[in-house]
Amino acid sequence: MANAAKVQLPGSYDGRAGTAHADTFALQHLPPRDLWPEFIFTRPELQYPPRLNCVSYFLDRWVEEGHGDAPCAIGPSVSYSYRELQQLVNRIANVLVGKLGLVTGGRVLLRSANNPMMVATYLAVIKAGGIVVATMPLLRAKELLYPIQKAEITLALCDGKLSEEMEKAKAAAPALKHVVYWGTGAADSLEALTAEASSEFEAVDTASDDVCLIAFTSGTTGDPKGTMHFHRDMLAVCDGYAHNILRAKQDDRFIGSAPLAFTFGFGGVLFPMHIGASFVVLEKTSPDDFLSAIERYKTTVCFTAPTAYRAMLGKIAGRDISSLRKCVSAGESLPKPTFDAWLKATGIKLMDGIGSTELLHIFISATEDEIRPGATGKPVPGYEAKIVDDDGNDVPSGTMGRLAVRGPTGCRYLADERQRKYVHNGWNITGDTYVMDADGYFWYQSRSDDMIVSAGYNIAGTDVEAALMTHPTVAECGVVGAPDEARGMIVKAYVVPAPGVMADAQLATELQEHVKREIAPYKYPRAIEFVTQLPKTETGKLKRFALRQMAQAAASSPGA
């Protein structure tokens, strides 16, 4: 690409030189270099040194610069200043390396709801030169097994409240040698181990392009994909989106509802630490809990999905949320009525944005003074975006097509042939259908694949189908997204009952509860329609497009 800076990689992608990783699993399983997207580092704020441990920048430098006593991570039961968090992170890092055998490049699975300890373990693994694999607290054992096996994980740190599914996963994964819990009060708990550890730990001298995070997607068609991110990527999303679009200040206090296992949620930690600000982490994020926390902690910057903003609108009366000054919406499309209603109720313009696990965080958005309600925005400074057809050719403005993006972050799947589909001619093809207008604003149309985006969660219909098919009353089923005013979209299942089975409301409830037991409960079908047959192609394949049309028609009909 003309005028794009060509970054000289230290060779970490082929293991020749530069890496700090003794365990080279991640380096060996990066996609071939010619399948990477093109990375662009033309802007001055996106220049990074060859050696970089991002935790030194996010945490240690603030203590060194005299900002250590400032508030950092805030929770209902425990809070930490920058110095206190640094000491805890250092103790955990010493435990990881000295007692649990973590070597640089080793993968560590994290499992917890959002709380300060989850933040501390996240930072400790990266500071010690390890690679974080964070997982959603709602996942069941069979869903945990996939990342454990795919990333060849031998060590896990887990909140004791989530031990049941973790133990089931451990029993099925012989390679997982150690699971250390916190919050149990046991003699071998993480707190007991850290109590004996030193609060001094020097960050490992990692390469800026050493992998520090493997974030697994929710999966669209088939198994989830592990997206591999470098130390420099953690800074790039801050120096790009947070610096140029969000423009927060050091006295801001952030709050978000997305799990830290989502890269959208982790941004709510990185962005404040990038500028020495503070953030609130909540395990419970119902609308009432969220509003109460905004009131209690006087938060100023809010990150959540459109669904949450819509839900809070109905409960905002009598609440003092006047501390808020910026509200970011992502995770799903932001409808204009939600934008308008929030603006009317609070006087704040919702800052819409689209990101992806593959690119780590938001790459299209707009500052408050450039927002066009209904549009996602323009490319974040440092990124480029365009619309292409199915063959990758550029299409004129006003033409619907596939969204293509490139910039300082991009897709690198962990040992996955789907890399060839996501990256085309150096561009990341996100799986979203968009229209770009004559002024360069991007307008969301739909997902290009079978992903169901419900209340900010990405749900693969195939996962729900597989869970339904384990129930003896189900002969066949097809799962798609159906429009829903409150959640944007809900999971809807079309079920063909087995012969002789009575298809009624009781069975629908039974199937819903069955899915909740089989997979993460948030994936369950909120609507079930019993049918005598499913639409199929001549070769017997399920016609999902036809099911989506049925769901759309049902939602649009009177009384739906």
N, C-alpha and C positions, 0 to 999 in steps of 0.2 A: 504494500500500500504506500502510495506517495506520501511523503512527509511524516510517516509514523516512525517513532523511535524504535529501533530494533534492539531489544533487550538481550544482552549477553548472559545467557544462563550459565551458572557455575558448573553445570554438568550433572546436577542432582537427578535429572530425569533418566539418566542412563548409568548412574552410579560411579562415574569415573573420578570425580573430584568435587570438592566444595561442600558436600553434605556433612552434617553432624550426626547423621543416623548410623548407629552401629547395626541396628535391625533395618535392613534395606527392603523389607517387604513392600512398603508403599512405593518406593522409587521404582522397584521392579514391575509394579502393577499399574503404573501410570500408562495411559494410552500411548501408542507410538507418536513421536514428536510431529510427524506430518499429519496427524489427525487432530492436533490441538487447534483451537480457534486462534486467530491472530490477536495478539495482545498489544494494546496501544498505551504508551506512556508519554504522550507529548506534553501534557500540562506540567508545570513546575512542581505542583504539590504532589505529583504522582511519581517522583523520582526516589527510588529506594536503594540503600547500600546493599552490597552483596551479602553482608552478614547482618542478620536481624532476628532477634527474638521479640516477638510483638508484645509479650507481657512486660518486658523491660520498659516499653514505651507506654503501655496502658496503665501500669501500676508503679513500678520502681521509680520512674523519673519524677513522679509527683512527690514521693517521699524525699528524694534527693534535692528537689527544688523548694523544700520547705512547706509543702502543701499536705503533709502527712496527717495532720489533725483534722482536715476537712472531712465532712461526711462523704461516704462512698456508697456502700451497699446497705439498704435499709429494709428490715423485715418486721413483722408484727411481734416477734419474740426476741430477735437479736439483730443488732445493727453494727456496722463496722466503719471506722474511718479508713482512709487510705493506708495509714500505717498499720492499723490493726488487721486489715485484710491482707496486707503484705506479709505480716508475721504468720497468719494462719496459712496462707498459700505456701510460704516457705516451709512450714512444718509438714504440711501434706506432701510437698515435693520431696522432702527428706525421707518421709515414710515410704513414698513410692519407690525411690531409688535405693534406700538403705535397707528396708525391711521387706518390700514386696517384689524386688528384683526387676523393676522397670528399667529397660535400657532405652537409649535414644532411638526413636523410630518405632517403639512399641506402642500398640494400640490399647487404649483403656476405655471400656464401656462405662458410661455414666447413666444412672437411672434415678430420677427424682422429679418431684414437682418443683416449681420455681421457688427457691429460697436461697439465702446467703451461702449456705454450705454448697449448694449446687454450683454457684458462681465460683466459690473458692476452689473446688475440685477441678473445674473446667480450666481455670487459670494455672493451677498447680501442674496439671499434666503437660500443658503447653510449655510452661517455664522450664520443666524438667526435660524438654526435648521430645516428649511423647506426642501421641496423636489421639485427640479426643474423638470418640464415637458416642455422641449423646443420643439418648432414646426417650421417646415419649412415655410419660408415667402410665398411660392407659394401655399400653401394649401388653398383649398376653404372651405366654411363654413361647408359643410357636412363632409369633412375630418377632420375638427377641432372638430366636435361634438364627434367623437369616443373617443379620449383621454380624453376630458372633462368629459364624462359620465363614462368611464371605470375607471379613476383615481379619480372620485368624486371630481372634482376641483371646488372651490368656488371663486378663485381669479386669475386674469390674468393681466400681464403687457405687454403692446403692443406698438410698434412704431405707431404713429399717421398716418403714410402713409399707414398702413395696416388696418385701422379701418373698411372699408366696409365689408369685409368678417367676421371680428371679431364681428361686431355688428349683422350680420345675425346669427352667431353661438350663440351669447348671447341670442338672441330672442328665439332660439329653445332649450336653456338649462337653465331652471328656477333656477337650483341649482347654476349657475355661478352668484354670487351676485355682485362682483365688477370687473370692467375692468378699469384699469388706463392706460392712454396713455402718451407717452412722445413726445416731438417735436411739440406739438399743440399750445403752447403759452396760453392755457386756464388756468383759475384760479385753476382748479382742476387737472392740469397736474402733472406728476411725478416730473418735475423740480420745480414746485411751492410748492409741498408738501415737497420736500427735502430741499428747501431753508430755511425752518423754523426748520428743524430737526438738532439734535446734530451730530457732526462728531465723537463722541465717541460711540463705541459699542463693548462690550466684546463678543467674539465668544461663542455661546452656547456650553456647555460641553457635546457634543454628544459622543455616543459610537462609536468606530471605525467601528462597523458593523451596525450602524444605516443607513437606506436608505437615500441617499441625491439626487439621480437622478433616474427618470424613463424615459428611452429613448425608444420611440416607434419605432419598425421596420417598414419598408415600406410595409410589408405584402407579403406573397408568395401565399398561397392558403387560402383565407379567411381574416378575420380582422387582422390588425396589432397587434403585441404582445408588451406589455410593459415590458422592461427589467429593472430589479431593481438592482441598484448599490450602494455600501456602500461608506462611507468616505474613508476607507482604499483602496478601488479599485482605487480611483483617484491617490493615491500615487503609487500603485502597477504597473500601466502601465508606470509611470515615472521611477520608480526604476528598472523596468524590461527592456522594450524596449528602452526608451529614454536614460537610463544610460548605458546600455550594448551594444546597437546596434547603436543608433544615435550618441551618444557621442558629443553632442553640448557643447558650452562653454558660459560663462556668457556674453561675448561681442558679441555673435551671435544675429542676428535679424531675426525672423521667419516671413514667409508669407505663407498663404494658401488660397485656393479657396472654400473649402467645407463649407457648412453652419454649424454654430455652433450647430445647432440641430442634426447634424450627430456627432456621437462620434468621428469619424475620424477628423472632423473639430475642435471639442473641444480639441482634443489633441494638436492642434496648439496653444492653450492658456495654457494648463496645462504644457506642456513640457518646454517652456521658463520660466514660473513662478516657476517651480521646481528648476531652477538654477539661478534665478535672472536676466534672459535675457529679451529682449524686443520682441514685435511682432506687426505686422501690420494687421489691420482688414479692409477689403474692402467690400462695399456693391455691387460694380460692379466688376465682375471678368472675363470680356471678355479677350481674349488673348492680345489685345492692352492695356486694363486697367491693366492687371497683369504685363505685361512687363514694362509699364510706372512706376508702383509702385516699381518694383524691381530696376529700374534705380534711381528713386527719393529717395527712402529710404535706398538704398544700403543694401538690405536684403541679408542674407548669407545662410539661410536654407529655402528651399521651399517644401511645401506639396501640392500635387494636384494629379489628376488622369491622367492615360496615355493619354486620349483624349486631355487634356489640353496641355500636353507636345508636342503632335503631332501638335496641332493647333499653338502653339508658334513657332515651327520650321519654319513655313512658313513666320513668321513675325520677325524673330530674326536678320535679316540682318540690320546693322547700329545701333543696340541697344547695349548699354553698360550694360551687365549683369555680368560683371567680378567680382562683389562682391559675387556672389553665390559660395558656396563651398560644399554644400550638397543638394541633391534633392531626396525627398521621393516620391515614386509612390504607390498608393493604391486605393481602391475603385472598381477596376476591374483588370483583368489579364493584365500584362505588356507584350506585344509582343516583341520578340527579335529585330525586325527591328526598333521599337521605341527606345529601349535601345541603339542600335548601332547608330542611327541617332543623338540622343541627345549627346552621347559620342563624336561623330565626330564634332558636332557643338559647343560644350561647353567644352569638356575635362572632363566632370563630369559623373560618373557612377550613373545611376538611382538606388536608393535603393528600390527594390520591397518589398512589404509586404502584408500579408493578415491578416485582423482582422475581427471582427464581432460586431454588436451591443450587442450581448449576452455576449461577453467577453470584451467589452469596447473598445479595441484598438488592435494593431498589435501583433500577437503571433508567426508568422513565418516570418523571414526576414534574412538579412545577412549584415555584415559590408562591407564597400567598398572593402577591401582586400580579402574578402571571396565570393564575388558575382560570380555566374555562370549564365551568360546571358541566359534567358529563364526559369530559375528555380526561384521559389519564395524564397527559402532559407532553413534554418534550424530553429528548434524551438528557440524562444527567451529564453535566460537563465532564468530559473524559470518555464518554460513550458515544457511539454512533448507532443509529437505528434506521431501518428501512422496511418496506413491505415487498415481499417477493411472491412469485407464483409457486406452484408445486415443483417446478424444475429449477427454482432458485433464481429466476430472472426478475429484475426489478419491474415493478408495475407503476403506472402513473398515480399521482395523488388522487384521492377519492375512490380508489379501487381496493376492494377487499382482498386481503391475502395474508400470508404468513409473516409473523413478526421476526425479523432478523436483527441481531444485536452484536456489537463487539466493543471492547474497551479494556480496562486494566484487569478485569476478572473474566472468567469464562469456564466453560465445561471441560472437566477432565474426569471421566468416569473410572472407577476402580475396576479394571479388568472386565470390560463390558463392551460387546460388539455394538451396542446401541450408541456408542460414541459416534459412529459413522452416520447415524441418522440425525443426531442433535447438531453436529457441526458440518456445515456445508460451505465450501470455498472460503474457509476462514471465519465464517459468521456462525453465531449461536442461533439456532432455529428453536424458538422457545415453546412451540406447541400452542401458541395463542393466535387467534385470527383478529386482525386489526385493520383499520382504515387510517391513513395519514391524510390530513387535509392540506390545503394549499399553503397554510401558514406553518406547517411542520408539526402540528399537534396530532397526537395519536389517540384514536377512539377505539375502545375495546368492543369486539363483536361477540366472541365466544371462544371456548377452548377448541383446539383443532383435533384433539384426541378424545378419549373416553373418560377423562378425569372429571370427577364430580367435585365441585368446590362448594362446600356447605359450611356456612358460618366461619369461613376462614380456614377450614380444614380441607386438605386434598384427600379425596377418597377414591380408590380404584374400585369401579363396579365389579371387576373380576374377583376381588377379595371377598366382597359381600356374596356374590354368586357361589363361590366355593364354600363359604360357611353355610349358606342355605341348603346346599346340596347334601350336606352331612345329616340333614334331618330326614327321617324315613318317610314323611308325608309329602316330600317335594320330588316330583318327577323331573321337572325342568324349571329353569328360571332365567330371567334376564333383568339386569339392574342398570338403571340410568338415572340421570339427574332430572328432577322436575322443578319447575319454577315455584318459588315460595316467597311470599312478601316479607316474612320475618327473617328468614335465613338466606335469602338470595336463591338458594337451591336446596332441595332435600334429596335424600336417597330414596328412590322408588323402585320397588321390586315387582315384577310381573311373574307370577308363580303358576305353574301348571301342577295341580295336585296329583298325587299318585292315585291310581284307580281305587274307588271305594271310599276315598277320604272326603269327609264333609268340609267344604271350604266355607268358613264363616269367620266372624270377628274373633271368636275364641282362638281359632287356629292362627289367625294373623298375629294376635298377641303372643301366642306360644312361639311362633317363628321369630318374632322380634326379640324375645328373651333368649332364644337359642343363639341368635347371632351375637348378642351381647356377651354370652359366655364363651363363644368360639373365638372372637376377635375383639379388638378395641371397641368398647361400647359406643363411642361416638360415630362408628361406621354403620350402625344398625339402620335398616330401612324404616323411615318414619311413615311411609305409605306402602301398603301391599295391596295389589290388585290381583285377584285370581282370574285366570284366563284358561280357555280350553286348549289353546295352542299359541306358540310364539312365531312371529314373522321370521322366515328364514330364506336364505338364498337357495338356488337350485342345487347347490352342493351341500346344503344342510347347515350353513353357517348362520349364526344369529345376526339378524339385521338390526343393529343397535339404533341406526338412524330412524328406522320405523318406530321403534319403541320411544325414542325421544319425541317424535312427532305426536305419538299417542299421549305422552305425558304433557306435552305443551297444549294439546287440544283439551285435555281434561282440566288443566289448570285455568284455561281461558273460558271454559263453558260456565254458564250461570249456575251459581250455587256451589261451584267447586271450592 
